Amino acid sequence: MSEAAEPVVSVSGLSKRYGATWALHDVTLDIHPGEIVGLIGTNGAGKSTLIKVLSGATQATSGTVTLAGRTFQPGGPLDAIAAGVQTVHQNIDDGVVFGTTVAENLTLDSLSRRGSGWFTTRARTRAEAREIAASVRLAAPLDAPVETLSASERQRIVIARAVSRRPRLLILDEPTSTLSSVEADLLLDTVRQMAAAGVAVLYVSHRLAEIEDLCRRVVVLRDGRVRRTLTAPFDRREVVEAMLGDAWEALDQGRGDAAAPPKRDLPRVPVLAAAGIRTRPGGEPFDLEVRAGEIVGVTGLVGSGKTELLEQLYGARPLSSGEVRLGGLPYRPRDPHAAVAAGVAFAAEERSAQAIVPGWSVRAHVTLPRLRHHNRAGLLSRRSERGSAATVVERFGVRGPGGPAPVEAPMETLSGGNQQKVVVGRWLEASPALLLLDEPFRGVDVGARADIGRTLAQHAADVAVIVASSDPQELLGLADRILVLHEGDLAGEIPAADATAARLAALMSGASGAPGAAA
């Protein structure tokens, strides 16, 4: 890297606003030729929005971007590619076209270039694809439909296409999330080679070991702002503290405004007893027990395995290993339907995509998981449905624009926090044996967080609850104990009353010898 050289990309005062929400606010950042800059932050920090602006997928509200000394304001992704910006997005399937071959996906940029389509032959496409694949040591059948490949193979196709263009700026968003360790090492070598050739790289990853290995600088985004820029060698605890910000300061000062959960007499027999489970194949096995009336928090950085753990318990993905008992009986759900039938409820992380049906009312959302409960002589009872919905609205304090939300109000008329109250409340109203909540406070204001936490504590006396959050402050005052995951493995377990910044920082960052941890 030549720091004296003009930056390849220069971002100055960049802001992006969605309604009253600032996804980015006054972001300033330079990346020089041959430099690999790490970009990190928790979910919602603004990383994806910054990537979308640089890749031409969205327009900034204010601020400027220059590329190679010229104003850069692409009208769309193709303009960004033509200018020399290649982006590998986190969602793999955003970068491939199902129904086409591996060769066609490898050469997609060429096929989409203006004026090239009429002169493209199958032989030319295969020859170009073979050359691109060889450049990154990708062995994939060129004539195979891309949808027949594994997720990691599709990821490598997208990466191969991006690096083959020899871009000015290469943006990699969680590029190793689906790769094996061998495939990840190959990718990291390719990134180093690109940087050695003068390419500027913006590397987004939750894996601190990769950031340490690749980057001389790391930029920390939080709440849409650049909070810290750190230079190698990095202190992992310092990086984690910068990502969590105010939440970490509260931990350093004790429990802040959060009161320790009251001591409760819990049943001797656990509702959930899991032995030898893993969040991913090849990970370290661990045990987990949760009793009725107990709230267990699970925290860790993005990608630590929180979602994978909950989805296995819900049957949304196969159990990696071990044995699970629910209510004393063997439990291995083949799908979510079987989990619900066994008494397991799950509120997913992506509320808008996974939990809300556009156009449906509050009533319909509340009763969706338990339609049989509202069946009267083969017909749905609207009266029964309205009764359940009214209970959730009252219990969680669900509010609409002018007061308590009408049960027939469309869900999209509610704020994000009130939508989340409905999503969590519908499962609690169903009285499950085990309630799994994945990031239940994301995009939720402080008042709604307090309402949800208070209602869980008051009405979950007969329910075993697991709450996953990448912000440990959200679990204080709610959870009885906190499990910390790091890169898929259980790093430790701490009673919530004993949680301190030092303990959690060490565990979340993967430092060995964390004080007071019981794994």
C-alpha positions in Angstrom: 0.0 0.0 0.0 1.2 3.5 -0.9 -0.4 5.9 1.6 1.1 8.8 -0.3 -0.9 7.8 -3.4 -4.3 9.4 -4.1 -7.1 7.3 -2.6 -8.9 4.9 -4.9 -12.1 5.8 -3.2 -12.8 8.8 -0.9 -16.1 9.0 1.0 -16.8 12.4 2.6 -19.8 13.3 4.8 -21.9 10.5 3.4 -25.4 10.2 4.8 -28.5 8.1 3.9 -31.9 8.7 5.4 -35.0 6.5 5.4 -37.9 8.6 6.7 -36.8 9.7 10.2 -34.1 7.1 10.4 -30.5 7.9 9.5 -28.9 4.6 8.2 -25.7 6.5 7.6 -24.7 9.8 9.1 -21.6 11.8 8.0 -19.4 8.8 7.1 -15.9 9.7 6.0 -13.5 7.1 4.7 -10.5 6.7 2.3 -9.1 3.5 0.8 -5.7 3.7 -0.9 -4.3 1.5 -3.7 -3.3 -1.9 -2.4 -5.0 -1.3 1.0 -7.4 -3.8 2.6 -9.6 -1.9 5.0 -11.8 -3.9 7.4 -15.3 -2.7 8.1 -17.1 -4.1 11.2 -20.2 -3.4 13.3 -23.2 -5.1 14.8 -26.3 -5.7 12.8 -28.0 -2.4 11.9 -24.7 -0.4 12.2 -24.9 0.8 8.6 -22.5 -1.6 6.9 -25.0 -2.8 4.3 -26.2 0.7 3.5 -22.7 1.9 2.9 -22.1 -1.1 0.6 -25.3 -0.4 -1.3 -24.3 3.2 -1.9 -20.8 2.3 -3.1 -22.2 -0.5 -5.4 -24.8 1.7 -7.0 -27.8 -0.2 -5.4 -29.0 3.0 -3.7 -28.4 6.7 -3.7 -27.0 8.7 -0.8 -29.1 11.5 0.8 -26.1 13.7 1.1 -22.3 13.6 0.9 -19.8 12.8 -1.9 -17.9 9.8 -3.2 -14.9 10.1 -5.5 -13.4 7.1 -7.4 -9.9 7.5 -8.8 -10.2 11.3 -8.2 -13.5 11.7 -10.1 -17.0 12.2 -8.7 -18.7 8.8 -8.4 -22.5 8.7 -8.4 -23.6 5.5 -10.2 -27.1 5.2 -11.4 -27.2 1.5 -10.7 -25.0 -1.5 -10.1 -24.0 -1.8 -13.8 -22.6 1.8 -13.7 -20.6 0.9 -10.6 -19.2 -2.2 -12.3 -18.3 -0.2 -15.4 -16.5 2.3 -13.2 -14.4 -0.4 -11.6 -16.3 -1.3 -8.4 -17.0 -5.0 -7.9 -19.2 -6.1 -5.0 -19.7 -9.6 -3.5 -22.9 -9.3 -1.4 -23.5 -11.3 1.7 -26.7 -12.9 0.3 -25.1 -15.4 -2.1 -28.1 -15.8 -4.4 -28.2 -12.1 -5.1 -25.1 -12.7 -7.3 -26.2 -15.7 -9.3 -29.0 -16.3 -11.9 -30.9 -19.5 -11.4 -31.8 -21.3 -14.6 -28.4 -20.6 -16.2 -25.1 -22.5 -16.2 -22.0 -22.1 -14.1 -20.2 -20.7 -17.2 -22.9 -18.1 -17.9 -22.8 -17.0 -14.2 -19.0 -16.7 -14.3 -19.2 -14.5 -17.4 -22.4 -12.6 -16.4 -20.6 -9.2 -16.5 -19.5 -9.8 -20.1 -23.0 -11.0 -21.1 -24.6 -7.9 -19.6 -22.2 -5.5 -21.1 -23.8 -3.3 -23.7 -23.3 -4.5 -27.3 -21.8 -7.9 -26.3 -24.9 -10.1 -26.5 -25.2 -10.5 -30.2 -21.7 -11.8 -30.7 -21.5 -14.2 -27.7 -21.3 -17.9 -28.5 -21.4 -20.9 -26.2 -17.8 -21.7 -27.0 -16.6 -18.2 -26.2 -18.6 -18.2 -23.0 -17.1 -21.5 -21.9 -13.6 -20.4 -22.8 -13.9 -17.2 -20.8 -15.5 -19.0 -17.9 -12.7 -21.6 -17.8 -10.1 -18.8 -17.6 -12.0 -17.1 -14.8 -12.4 -20.3 -12.8 -8.7 -21.1 -13.2 -7.6 -17.7 -11.9 -9.1 -18.6 -8.5 -8.6 -22.4 -8.6 -12.3 -23.0 -8.9 -13.2 -26.5 -10.0 -16.9 -26.5 -11.0 -18.7 -28.2 -13.9 -19.2 -25.3 -16.4 -22.3 -26.7 -17.9 -24.1 -27.5 -14.7 -27.1 -25.4 -13.7 -25.9 -23.0 -11.0 -28.8 -24.0 -8.7 -27.4 -27.6 -8.4 -24.3 -26.3 -6.7 -23.8 -26.0 -3.0 -24.0 -22.6 -1.3 -20.2 -22.4 -0.9 -19.7 -23.3 -4.6 -22.1 -20.5 -5.6 -20.3 -18.1 -3.3 -17.0 -18.9 -5.0 -18.5 -18.3 -8.4 -19.6 -14.8 -7.4 -16.2 -14.1 -5.9 -14.4 -15.5 -9.0 -16.4 -13.3 -11.3 -15.7 -10.2 -9.2 -11.9 -10.6 -8.9 -11.6 -11.5 -12.6 -12.6 -8.0 -13.6 -9.5 -6.6 -11.9 -11.5 -3.8 -10.3 -10.3 -0.5 -8.8 -12.4 -1.2 -5.7 -13.4 -4.7 -4.5 -16.1 -4.9 -1.8 -16.4 -8.2 0.0 -19.4 -8.6 2.4 -18.9 -11.6 4.7 -17.3 -13.5 1.8 -16.3 -16.6 3.9 -19.6 -17.1 5.7 -20.4 -20.2 3.7 -16.9 -21.4 2.9 -14.9 -24.2 4.4 -11.6 -23.4 6.1 -9.7 -24.6 3.0 -11.9 -22.5 0.7 -11.6 -19.5 3.0 -7.8 -19.7 3.0 -7.9 -19.7 -0.8 -10.0 -16.6 -0.8 -7.8 -14.8 1.6 -4.8 -15.6 -0.6 -6.7 -14.2 -3.6 -7.5 -11.0 -1.7 -3.9 -10.5 -0.8 -2.9 -11.0 -4.4 -5.5 -8.5 -5.5 -4.2 -5.9 -3.0 -0.6 -6.6 -4.1 -1.7 -5.7 -7.6 -2.9 -2.3 -6.4 -6.6 -3.1 -5.9 -8.3 -1.3 -3.0 -10.4 -3.7 -0.9 -13.2 -3.0 1.6 -13.5 -6.2 3.6 -16.6 -6.7 5.7 -16.5 -9.6 8.2 -17.6 -10.6 11.7 -14.6 -12.9 11.9 -12.0 -10.9 13.9 -9.3 -13.4 13.1 -9.7 -12.6 9.4 -9.6 -8.9 10.0 -6.4 -9.2 12.0 -4.9 -11.4 9.3 -5.7 -9.2 6.3 -6.2 -5.6 7.4 -3.9 -2.8 8.5 -6.9 -0.6 9.4 -10.4 -1.4 10.6 -13.3 1.0 10.6 -16.0 0.5 13.2 -19.5 1.6 12.3 -22.2 2.0 15.0 -25.6 3.6 14.5 -24.6 4.7 11.0 -21.5 6.6 12.1 -17.8 5.9 12.0 -17.0 5.5 15.7 -13.4 4.3 15.6 -10.7 3.7 13.2 -8.1 1.3 14.6 -4.7 0.4 13.2 -3.0 -3.0 13.5 -2.1 -4.6 15.7 -5.6 -4.8 17.0 -6.8 -5.4 20.6 -9.8 -7.6 20.3 -11.4 -6.3 23.4 -11.0 -2.7 22.1 -12.6 -3.7 18.8 -15.6 -5.3 20.6 -16.0 -2.3 22.9 -16.0 0.0 19.9 -18.7 -2.0 18.2 -21.0 -2.0 21.2 -20.5 1.5 22.4 -22.9 2.8 25.0 -24.0 -0.7 25.9 -20.4 -1.5 26.8 -20.1 1.6 28.9 -23.2 0.5 30.9 -21.6 -2.9 31.4 -18.4 -1.3 32.7 -20.4 0.7 35.2 -22.3 -2.4 36.4 -25.8 -3.3 35.3 -26.8 0.3 34.5 -30.5 0.7 34.8 -31.1 -3.0 34.5 -32.0 -4.8 37.7 -30.9 -8.3 38.3 -33.7 -10.8 37.7 -35.4 -11.9 40.9 -34.4 -15.3 42.3 -36.9 -17.9 41.4 -37.5 -21.5 42.5 -37.2 -23.4 39.2 -38.4 -27.0 38.5 -35.7 -29.7 39.0 -36.5 -31.3 35.6 -35.6 -29.0 32.7 -38.0 -28.3 29.8 -35.1 -28.5 27.4 -32.2 -30.8 28.0 -29.6 -30.9 25.1 -26.4 -32.9 25.3 -23.5 -32.8 22.8 -25.1 -30.3 20.5 -23.2 -28.1 18.0 -24.1 -24.9 16.2 -22.3 -26.1 13.1 -20.7 -29.4 11.9 -17.2 -29.7 13.2 -17.7 -27.4 16.1 -17.1 -28.2 19.8 -20.1 -29.9 21.4 -21.8 -28.5 24.5 -24.8 -29.1 26.7 -27.7 -26.8 27.3 -30.6 -26.9 29.8 -33.5 -24.5 30.3 -36.2 -24.8 32.9 -39.8 -23.5 33.0 -39.8 -19.9 34.2 -36.1 -19.5 33.2 -34.9 -17.0 30.6 -31.5 -17.9 29.1 -29.7 -15.3 27.1 -27.4 -16.2 24.2 -25.0 -13.5 23.0 -22.0 -13.2 20.7 -20.8 -11.2 17.7 -22.6 -11.5 14.4 -21.9 -15.0 13.0 -21.2 -16.6 16.4 -23.9 -19.2 15.9 -26.8 -17.8 17.8 -29.3 -18.1 14.9 -28.0 -21.5 13.9 -28.6 -22.8 17.5 -32.1 -21.6 17.6 -33.0 -22.8 14.1 -31.8 -26.3 15.0 -34.0 -26.3 18.1 -36.9 -25.2 15.9 -36.4 -27.7 13.1 -35.5 -25.1 10.5 -32.2 -26.8 10.0 -31.0 -30.3 10.9 -29.5 -30.9 14.3 -25.7 -31.0 13.8 -25.1 -33.5 16.6 -26.2 -34.6 20.0 -29.4 -35.5 21.7 -32.3 -33.2 22.8 -35.1 -33.9 25.2 -38.2 -31.7 25.5 -40.3 -32.2 28.5 -38.4 -35.4 29.3 -39.1 -36.9 25.8 -36.7 -37.4 22.9 -37.0 -34.4 20.6 -35.6 -34.1 17.1 -38.0 -32.1 14.9 -37.9 -32.8 11.2 -39.3 -29.3 10.3 -40.9 -26.3 12.1 -44.3 -27.8 11.8 -43.2 -30.7 14.0 -41.5 -28.2 16.4 -44.7 -26.2 16.8 -46.7 -29.4 17.4 -44.3 -30.3 20.2 -44.7 -27.0 21.9 -41.8 -25.0 20.5 -42.3 -21.4 19.3 -39.8 -19.3 17.4 -39.7 -15.5 16.6 -37.2 -15.1 13.8 -34.5 -12.4 13.4 -35.8 -10.9 10.2 -39.3 -9.7 11.2 -40.4 -8.2 7.9 -39.3 -11.1 5.8 -39.9 -14.1 8.1 -42.8 -13.1 10.4 -45.1 -10.6 8.7 -47.5 -11.1 5.9 -48.2 -7.8 4.0 -51.9 -6.8 4.1 -52.8 -9.1 7.0 -54.3 -7.7 10.2 -53.1 -7.9 13.8 -55.8 -10.5 14.4 -54.6 -12.7 11.5 -50.9 -12.5 12.6 -51.8 -13.4 16.2 -53.8 -16.5 15.3 -51.7 -17.7 12.4 -49.7 -20.3 14.4 -52.8 -21.7 16.1 -55.6 -21.8 13.5 -56.9 -25.1 14.8 -57.4 -23.6 18.2 -59.9 -21.2 16.6 -61.7 -23.8 14.6 -65.4 -24.1 15.3 -67.2 -26.9 13.3 -64.7 -26.7 10.5 -64.8 -22.9 10.3 -62.6 -20.2 11.7 -64.3 -18.3 14.6 -63.6 -14.6 14.1 -64.8 -14.0 17.7 -62.3 -16.5 19.1 -59.5 -14.9 16.9 -60.4 -11.4 18.0 -60.3 -12.5 21.7 -56.8 -13.8 21.3 -55.6 -10.8 19.4 -57.2 -8.5 22.1 -55.3 -10.4 24.8 -52.0 -9.8 23.0 -52.8 -6.1 22.4 -53.6 -5.5 26.0 -50.8 -7.7 27.5 -48.0 -6.2 25.5 -49.5 -2.7 25.2 -49.6 -2.8 21.4 -50.4 0.7 20.1 -51.5 2.0 16.7 -51.3 5.6 15.5 -54.0 6.9 17.8 -54.1 4.5 20.8 -54.4 0.8 21.4 -54.1 -1.0 18.1 -57.4 -2.3 16.7 -57.2 -6.0 16.1 -58.3 -5.5 12.5 -55.6 -2.9 11.8 -53.1 -3.9 9.1 -49.8 -4.8 10.6 -47.9 -2.3 8.3 -49.8 0.6 10.0 -47.9 -0.2 13.3 -44.5 0.9 14.2 -41.6 -1.6 14.1 -41.7 -1.9 17.9 -45.4 -2.6 18.0 -45.1 -5.1 15.2 -42.5 -6.9 17.3 -44.8 -7.0 20.3 -47.4 -8.8 18.1 -44.8 -11.2 16.8 -43.6 -12.1 20.3 -47.0 -11.9 21.9 -48.7 -14.3 19.5 -46.3 -17.1 20.6 -46.5 -16.3 24.3 -50.4 -16.3 24.0 -50.1 -19.9 22.6 -48.5 -21.0 25.9 -45.5 -23.0 24.4 -43.2 -25.2 26.4 -40.1 -23.5 24.8 -40.0 -20.0 23.4 -37.1 -19.1 21.1 -36.5 -15.4 20.4 -33.8 -14.4 17.9 -32.8 -10.7 18.2 -36.3 -9.7 19.5 -35.2 -6.1 20.2 -33.7 -5.3 16.8 -35.2 -2.1 15.3 -37.3 -1.6 18.5 -37.2 1.6 20.6 -36.3 1.6 24.2 -39.9 1.8 25.4 -41.0 -1.2 23.3 -37.9 -3.1 24.6 -38.9 -2.5 28.1 -42.5 -3.6 27.4 -41.5 -6.8 25.8 -39.0 -7.7 28.5 -41.4 -6.9 31.3 -44.2 -8.9 29.7 -41.9 -11.9 29.2 -40.8 -11.8 32.8 -44.4 -11.5 34.0 -46.2 -14.1 31.8 -43.5 -16.7 31.0 -43.6 -18.4 34.4 -44.5 -21.8 32.8 -42.4 -21.3 29.7 -38.7 -22.0 29.1 -37.3 -19.0 27.1 -34.1 -18.6 25.1 -33.3 -15.0 23.9 -30.5 -14.5 21.4 -29.0 -11.0 21.0 -25.7 -9.6 19.7 -26.1 -6.8 22.3 -25.4 -8.2 25.8 -26.9 -5.1 27.4 -30.3 -6.2 26.1 -30.0 -9.4 28.2 -29.2 -7.7 31.5 -32.2 -7.5 33.7 -34.0 -10.1 31.6 -31.9 -13.2 31.5 -31.1 -15.4 34.4 -27.8 -16.5 32.9 -26.0 -15.7 29.7 -24.3 -18.1 27.3 -21.6 -16.5 25.1 -20.8 -18.0 21.6 -17.7 -17.4 19.6 -17.4 -18.5 16.0 -19.9 -21.3 16.6 -18.5 -22.6 19.9 -19.7 -22.1 23.5 -17.1 -19.7 24.9 -18.6 -19.6 28.4 -21.6 -19.2 30.6 -22.1 -16.5 33.2 -24.9 -15.8 35.7 -26.4 -12.5 34.5 -26.0 -11.0 38.0 -22.2 -11.6 37.7 -21.8 -10.3 34.1 -19.0 -7.7 33.7 -17.5 -6.0 30.7 -14.2 -7.8 31.2 -15.7 -11.3 31.2 -18.0 -10.7 28.2 -15.3 -8.9 26.2 -12.9 -11.8 26.6 -15.6 -14.4 25.7 -17.1 -12.5 22.8 -13.7 -11.8 21.2 -12.5 -15.4 21.6 -9.7 -14.6 24.0 -8.6 -17.6 26.0 -8.6 -17.7 29.7 -11.7 -15.6 30.2 -12.2 -14.8 33.8 -15.2 -16.4 35.6 -16.4 -18.4 32.6 -17.9 -21.8 33.1 -18.1 -23.6 29.8 
